[in-house]
Amino acid sequence: MQKKGQLEVFSLNELIKDQSDYTNFIVSEINDHALRIAVINGEFHWHKHEDCDELFYVLEGELFIDLENDETVSLKTGEIFTVPANTMHRTRSNERTVNICFEKVSNDINGNNN
């Protein structure tokens, strides 16, 4: 069985060009990892992923990642940041922002908020 995204060419920009509401979905799977694309305009809830790092790469806009130690990381177009497993965090933006995230396929994007 062929995994999502293999032997397939597509445009990330086309996948979300008319999207303004929050969305987050898998674009392609690589071994046991996934490449997700997300559109956010506002904030996502506080959460953590107990056994999965998340690498964020901003394609458009500015993404803020608030961390449990009262630190906020600001990512602009073309910048990346990795949130280590078991780190409480939330993502947010002040305008439509598009990012891709590299993480395990099995990762629950809603995480654990404890």
Salt bridges, closest charged atoms under 4 A:
GLU14 OE1 - LYS17 NZ 3.24
ASP32 OD1 - HIS33 ND1 2.73
GLU43 OE2 - ARG90 NH1 3.05
GLU54 OE1 - HIS49 NE2 3.13
GLU54 OE1 - HIS89 NE2 2.86
GLU60 OE2 - ARG96 NH1 2.51
GLU62 OE2 - LYS76 NZ 3.68
ASP66 OD2 - ARG90 NE 2.69
ASP66 OD2 - ARG92 NE 2.61
GLU103 OE2 - ARG36 NE 2.62
